[in-house]
Amino acid sequence: MEVLIRDNAETGCVLGARIIARVVRENPAAVLGLATGRTPLRLYQELIRLHRDEGLDFSRVTTFNLDEYVGLPATHPQSYRHFMQENLFRHLNLDPARTHVPDGTAADLPTECRAYEQKIAAAGGIDLQLLGLGRNGHIGFNEPTGSLRSRTWVKILSEQTLRDNSAVFGSVEAMPRHALTMGIGTILDARQILLLAFGPTKVPAVAQMIEGPLTAMCPGSALQLHPRAMVILEEESATGLRSTAHYRWIDRHKLAWQRYD
């Protein structure tokens, strides 16, 4: 796992956008796995700027989002399809037919999960998967104790996740209790993984993910198994790590072609 510590979330998100931009420039038909939430917003803004000001071309790019709430139609203001449309898709020259988000209103949810896996496979697999990290260590909506080999599935949201995400719904009671999410096995199939984690509330989960044991109690720790997983932190979210000097040393001594900034 490659750990990149930057001064703040702003520089971390700009770095993340550069990493994604390199993937797209090297492979204009890249398949990107995308995430929602507050953490990647600044990264998406930078991708939009790169498209607008530097001509970064997304016309042949295919996207697959990690997850979606069960029961929310695509037009619902709190659905993840709506989030992506407003914060990224409509600002880029993406082909709408190439943007995929699980259908939380499907009549047969297990069939929808299997179909989502088939769509990813038909696209050739995911070249780069963007992730955030929940306070309880979840990636996607893979909550603690879930299988580390899981595929896209229906997950019951934990009480911690309900509390963390309830602000945009107005209350915990108004939130959906279930979500469709790529499984950890699906995520680990991506050829490259990029995870962002910022702020003091993420300190314990970051430490468990990077330096703790591989365990289903911290789903993010599964990234320890991936050959090309990068984690971008800022000074605050890295405070729980024991080996920051080592991570900084490795970062400073990269070869030129390994650098993104």
N, C-alpha and C positions, 0 to 999 in steps of 0.2 A: 504494500500500500504506500503510495506517494503522498506525503503530507506537506502541503504548501501553506505557510503562515504569512499572512499579509497584514498591513497596518490596520486596516478597517474593512468593513463589509463592502464599501464602494470599490476599493482596489481589488478586492477578492472577486466581485461580480464582473468587473471589467476583464480580469484575467480569465474567468470562466467563459466569457463571451469570445475572447480570442481563441481559446482552445476549441470551442465549437466552430468558430469561423474557419480555423485551419482544416478541420475535418471536412467542412463543406467545400472549401476551395480545392482540397486535394481530391475530393470525390463529389462532384456536383449532384450526383444522384444518391447522396447519403441518406441513411435511415436514422432519424433521431428519436430517442425516447425522451419525453418531456415531463416536467413536474409542475405542479401548481403551488399556490401559497405565497406568503409574503417574501420568503427568502429569494426566489429567483427573479423577482420583479425587476430589479435593477439590471440583472443580466439580460433580461428580455429587452429592456430599453436600449441597452448597448447593441444588441443584435439589430434592432430596428435602426439605430443610427448607422451601423456599418452597412446595412442595406441601402439606406437613403443617401448617405454621404460617400460611401466607397464602393457602391455597386455590388455588394455581396448578394449573390443570386440564389434564391430558394426555389426557382421554378420547377426543378426536378427533385427536390427534397421530399421525402416521405416522413411523416411524424406519427408516433404512437404515444398517447399519454398514459401515465401510470395507472390512473384510477378515476373513479366517478362514484358519486353517492347513488345509492339505490333509491329509486322513486322520483328523482328530479329529472324533468325533461330538459332538453338542451337549451331551451329558452329561459329556464329559471335563472334568476340573477345570481344564485349561489351555486349553480352547477359548474362543474369544471370545464365543460365544453364552452359555456358562456364566458368564463374567466379567460380561457385561452383565446377565444375569438376577440375579446375586447383588448387584451393585453399583449397579444402577439400576432395571431393569424391575420387579422384584417390590415395590419401594418406592413406585411411582407407580400412578396409575389408568390406565395404558396398556392398550389392548386388545391382548392377545397376538397377534392376527391382523394387527395393524398394525406389528409389530416384525419387521424383516427383517435376517438375517445370511446371507452366502453359505454354501452347503452344501459344506463341504470333503470330504464323503464321497460326493458325487454320482458316479454311475458314468461320466457323460460330463461332464468338467469344462468344456470349451469351450461345451457347450450350457447348462450352469449359468450361465456368465458372460453369455451372450447373454440368458438368461431374467432375470437380475438387472437388466441394463440395461432390459429391457422393463418390469419391475415399477416401476423408478424413473420411467420415462416415463409409465406408466399412472397413477402417483400425482401427476403434474403437475410432476415435477422437484423438486429439493431446494431448500428455502428458505434453510436455513443449514447449512453443512458444518463440523463441528468437526474439527480436525486437531491432531496432535502433529508433532514433527520428529525424525527419527532423527539420530544422530551423524554419519552420512554424508550427511545432507541429504534422506533419503527422506521422502515423505509417503504415507500408506497403506503398502503394501509396494512402492511404486514405487522400485526401487533405481537407483543411478547408471547411466547410459547407456541407460535405458529411454526409450521414445518419449514426447515431451511431448504427443502427441495420442492417447495410448492410451485404450482403453475397458476395462471390467472384464475382467480376464485372469488367467492363471496366471503367477506370478512365481517365479523361483528366488531364494531368500534369499541375500544376500551373507554373506561370512564375518564382517564387522563386525556385521551384524544378528544372526547366530547367536550370537556372543559376548555381545552386549548383552542378548539375550532368554533366554539359556540358564539363568540362575539359577533361574527358576521351574520348569524341567524337571529340574534337578539336574545337567545336563551338556550340553555342545554335542552330544554323540553322541545324546542322547535327543530332541533337537529335530527337528520336521519340517523338511524342506529346501525346501518349496514352500508357497505361499499363494495364495488367490484374493484379489484386491484390485481395488477401483475403480481405473480408470486415471486418469492425470492429466487427460485430456480430460473424463472423467466428473466429476472433482472441480471442474474449472474451469466446468462447466455450472451449478453451484450459484449461486443468486442472491446469496448472501452467504457469505463464508468467515471462519472464526475459528480462528486457530492459536495454540497455547500452546507456549512453550519456556522451560524453567527449568533453572538449574544450570550449573556450570562446564563440564561435558562438551559442552554445546550451543553454546558460544561460537563456534567456527569455523563450524559449520553455519549459525547465525543470521546471522553476518556475510556469508557467501557468499549466503545466501538473499535478504537485504535489499539489500545494497550491492554484491554481486558481479555478474558478467555473467549473463544468461539462458543457462543451459546444462543439458543433460541430465546432466552430472556432478554437479549439485546439483538434484535434482528439485524441491525446494521453491522454487527461483528462478522456477518457472513462475507462482507467485502474483503476480509483478510484472505479469503480463498481465491480472489480474482487476480489474474496476472497483470491487469492494467487499470487498477482503481486509483483515482486521484481524489484527495480530500482537500478542499480549500477552506481554511479557517481564518479568523482574524485574531488579534492579540487576546481579546477577552475570552473567546470560546476555547482557546488553546491553554488556558490557565490550569486546567486539571491534568495536563499531560506531564509525564515525568521526563520525557526524552526530547524536549523541544530543541536542545542544543544539537542533537543528532540530526533532527529533521532539517534544521537550518543549514547545517554543514553539507548535507546531501544536496540541498537546493542550490547552495552557492557554487558547488563544484560540478554542476551538470556540464555536459558538452553543449556546444552552441546549438546543435540541431534538437536538443532536448528542451530548450527553453521556449517559453511563450511570452515572456516579458523582459 
